[in-house]
Amino acid sequence: MANRQSLTELQERLAKRLQEAKTENASHAWLAAETGGRSLLFPLAYSGEIYAWAGVHPVPHVQPWYLGVANLRGSIQGVIDLLAFMEGGMSERQALADRLTAESRLVSLNQALGVNAVLLVDRLRGLRKSTDFARADLPTDGGHGFVKRYLVDQEGRSWSEVDMLALSRDVEFLSIAA
């Protein structure tokens, strides 16, 4: 019971901080998350609501990274396993069932992007601002077109900044049929 209360309090505090950050300076604020050992930054200006992991209704004949649909506060959203999408299919490093925990979250894309989708991440890591990072590097590995840049924090940890606008327009992301 105490864990459920503390989780609820954490979600309320995070939601409040997200709203405050959006009104203060959205261009330099990110929601930090982790999935499959990857550290990700989602720009607050293009991020939507955060949901706890909920039951997903599978959909036939879709890509392996498209987990199905979920009814989230009365809105039907497509659920994307972001790690599996980034790895080009089902994650071989770690099965989805092994990754799902009480910390798993669904991060929605902002409604302005016109895509009813949520991204499954393993856990949230709070909010970050530009002063939290020592340097930024442009992608040189020819990786995903939606990874805007890599930021390195004061401890030397690398974070991938996800360009949510580019992701929402990515042909592969929009092509869910198998």
Helices and strands as residue ranges (DSSP letters): H 2-25, G 26-28, E 29-35, E 38-43, G 44-46, E 47-52, E 66-72, E 75-81, H 82-86, H 96-99, E 105-109, G 111-113, E 117-121, E 123-129, G 130-132, E 133-137, E 147-153, E 158-162, H 164-169, H 171-174
